[in-house]
Structures are given as structure tokens and as C-alpha cells.
Amino acid sequence: MKIFTMSRTVTGNLVQGPATLMYPKRPREFTKITRGQVNNDIETCIACGLCSKRCPVYAITVVKGPKENRTKDWEIDHLKCCTCGLCVEICPKQSLTMANHYFPPVTERTAGIHKLHYTPPEKPEQAAGQEVKNED
Amino acid sequence: MAKRNIIPFGPQHPVLPEPINFELVTEDEKIVEALPSISYVHRGLERLVEKRDFKDFVQIADRICGLCSFQHSMGYCQAVENVMGIEVPERALYLRTIWAELSRMHSHIFWMGTGADAFGFESIFMQALRIREAVLDIFEKTTGGRVILGVCQVGGVRRDIEDDTLKEIVKRLITIKGNLEKISTVFYNDYSIRHRLEGVGYISKEDAYTLGCVGPMARASGLDLDMRALGYAAYKYLDVEPMVESGGDCYARCLVRIRENFHSIDLIRQAVEKIPQGPVAVKFKGFPDGEYFSRVEQPRGEVIHYVRGNGDKKLARFRVRVPTFTNIPAMLKVLVGSDIADVPNIILTLDPCISCTER
């Protein structure tokens, strides 16, 4: 009987609730291996530039300072990044990691650029690793 | 003689998921000529092969299209492996097969939704996307990506799936199968769907053959044409049965895709039962020197990846011949003489994938 089929569907829908997630009340659950966004530990990074060479969308820029001050600049444009994970795979020091949550939405194109700067400490007890967020 | 009008269909149209334009020359309600124009989303991906390392190009081949992304990377890898004579481990072949069949399922389920939406059955569209979500969850759990998987690499696959996860996938597929059966019943029995699709957009077996139809388009017209029968990846170890219908109309194409969903579930079950232990990738040295045509069955039909290397780390030429491109002549033939109201159904049952076509 068709009437019973329909009432079963209606009852099922009432009991189960909506199929969509009530976002942001219930946050989305990511798996452990979800390719969300690329992060860099600038202190262990040796600024070899392999990640920027391998990036298919040219989202990463690496600048190694002169030998005297040994500064490192590493920059990623999260809005360009296609999260393929090639950079994470090739990193010789494993300083690049893939976080399992996505980069939050932004309203400006430049807001997706994430800059990291590192100046080595002058004295060994001084911790000089610092993270500079984008200027905008 | 009735007055001729030109009605533009697309590139932005409610039933079209991607941009393609047809100029439909009509006389009253009948179409007398259909002129297609593509290239709204051309990205020049084939040219990129000359600028990227051949190993990294897999990631670009993966991004040719969203719905059949895995088959593109698999086809490209197969071509390069054949040029270089790389023996891919068996476990990797099985894993490729499992992901390829899941891709086929998610593409076909999505098609069931958009197809139903084209003839005004929006509730099926919602239900289909709900079911497809379960397949995407499997992708995310096993590869880390929901649509662009990025797991294929030259010489194997990047990730292994643990045996427990494989069994869990089969369990989840049982639930998906139950849900799919509910939707399929509507397609099989509903009077309005049959009335809307039966006898519309008929392609005879001879026409399908001469116009070079591939995939569900060809199989719906009675042509037994399925590239999986060639035995690439692990299909040679599985019982592949092409889903052939004889109707040749929109409804037959619909049925082929519905039946293929269930067949994909069966193939994944078979693959999980037979999958051997072992490595998932093999290391190799050297650069491709030679050329190869790789033929892979996508959800929309046969795709050909042509690869030519000259001993350099960058390939000399890469060419993709996608199924939608081959099916367009048949669609144009069908459009001529049909009613203007049937155009969305005819175009949607071809399941056009424009981003593939324009690469």
C-alpha cells in the first residue's frame, strides 16, 4: 500500500531529523588524515626551497637570508594551495605538516597569505623564533 | 513553413552543472539544428605537462575533473608505468580498483540527483546527494580528500587501506545499497519518470556505433562496450559484467547508470575479498622514453590518456580524449527533431562533464 510507504518515510524523517549537519551548532568532524591546510615549523625548517619548487600551484615562497644573519622567510598563500601534500612529502626535515582542518574563510584575497619569519638567536638562551601574521 | 528561431541553451542554465552552450534552431517546438560551443572553462592542463616533473603531474591530472578525478590520475599513471615498464604491486592495483569503483558510484549517484532535478523531481536530488555523502565520507577516511583524492602515484598508490577499514567500507556499502534501492524503485516504477524519459532521445545501435558513442550512452543502445573488460588495474581478477540495455532512449541510459551503481558495489566486495597483502608502491629510476595510449573506463565512458616522453623528466606531450567529447556528435544527432522541452533530459542523460572536455 502506497499510503503506508509514504507514512513510513515521513515517520523516518521525523525521527532521524535533517540529514544535513546543523552547522555551526554541531562542528564538522574531520578524519585524522583529512588534507586541511599546510603548516610549517619555521624553527626546524632549513629553507631549502624544495617545497616551493614542487608546489603545483606555486603557493609557497621561500627566501633564505644571507649567511651572516641566516634569516628564513617562508610564505604560503592558503587560497592558492590545493592541499595536494607534495610539499609535506618532500620536506627533508619534516617541518611541514598537514593539519586536518580547513583554512577558515576570509573576505580578502590577501588574507589567505600566511608569512613566517625566523631570525636565529644571538645568544643560545634567547628564544627568538617568532611568527609574524600577515600585515593586512 | 514555420518561422525559425534561435534559442540559446546555456552556458548558464538551471539544469547544467557546468557551462556548455547550444544554439538551438527551432521551428515551432521542434529543433531543426543544434550548434554546440564549448571552451568556457579551458585551463590548458595538457600544456602544463611540459613544465612539471612527470611524477608531480599526477596531481594535475587528478584535477582535470572533480567527478572522475581518480580515473584521470589512474589513466595517466598507467600510461607512464607502461612507458617505463614499471610493475605495479598487486595490492596497489586492487586499491586503485576500489577507489575507481567508489568514484564511479559517487558520480552516478550525483547524476541520478541532477538527472531527476532536470525533469523536476527535486526530492530525489536531495536524497541522492544524501547518499553520495556516505561515499564521500569513505573517500575522506581513506584518502584525506573528499573529491580530489590525490592518492595515485606512478608506481602504485600513496596510501594503504587497512583490512579492518576495507571490511568497514563493505559494511557501509550495504547501507548505501539499501538506500540506493529505495531511490531506484522510484526510477523503475514512477509513471511520471517513465513518461518523461521513455522514447525520448533515441539512439539506435548502428548510430551509437558510427557516431562513436562510449560508456553508458553506448551501452544503453545495446553496444557491449566497457573498457574494464580490457583488464587494467585489478579488473582482470574480478567478474566484470557490462550493463547493457537495448532501449537506446533516455530511460535506458538512466537504467544503465542505476545498474552500474549496484555492480560497482559488487566489484568492491569482490576486490575486498581477493585483495592480497604486500607493498602498495614500487620505487623506480629513470625517465619515460616512449609513448603509450592508456584506456580507462570512466563513469561517463572510455577515456584515453596519451603520453609521450623523450627521456626527460618533463613529458613531451600529454593528451586526454574524454568520453563527453566523443558523445557530443551523438547528442547533436538526437537533439535534431526532438521537442524543446526534452532538451534538458537529452543533455543530462549524456551526463556531460565539461571540465573534462575542455581540460
Chai-1 contact restraints between the chains, C-beta under 6 A:
chainA,res_idxA,chainB,res_idxB,connection_type,confidence,min_distance_angstrom,max_distance_angstrom,comment,restraint_id
A,A19,B,R130,contact,1.0,0.0,6.0,A-B,restraint_1
A,T31,B,E140,contact,1.0,0.0,6.0,A-B,restraint_2
A,T31,B,K141,contact,1.0,0.0,6.0,A-B,restraint_3
A,I33,B,G144,contact,1.0,0.0,6.0,A-B,restraint_4
A,T34,B,E140,contact,1.0,0.0,6.0,A-B,restraint_5
A,T34,B,G144,contact,1.0,0.0,6.0,A-B,restraint_6
A,R35,B,G144,contact,1.0,0.0,6.0,A-B,restraint_7
A,R35,B,G145,contact,1.0,0.0,6.0,A-B,restraint_8
A,P56,B,Q59,contact,1.0,0.0,6.0,A-B,restraint_9
A,P56,B,I60,contact,1.0,0.0,6.0,A-B,restraint_10
A,C84,B,Q59,contact,1.0,0.0,6.0,A-B,restraint_11
A,C84,B,G150,contact,1.0,0.0,6.0,A-B,restraint_12
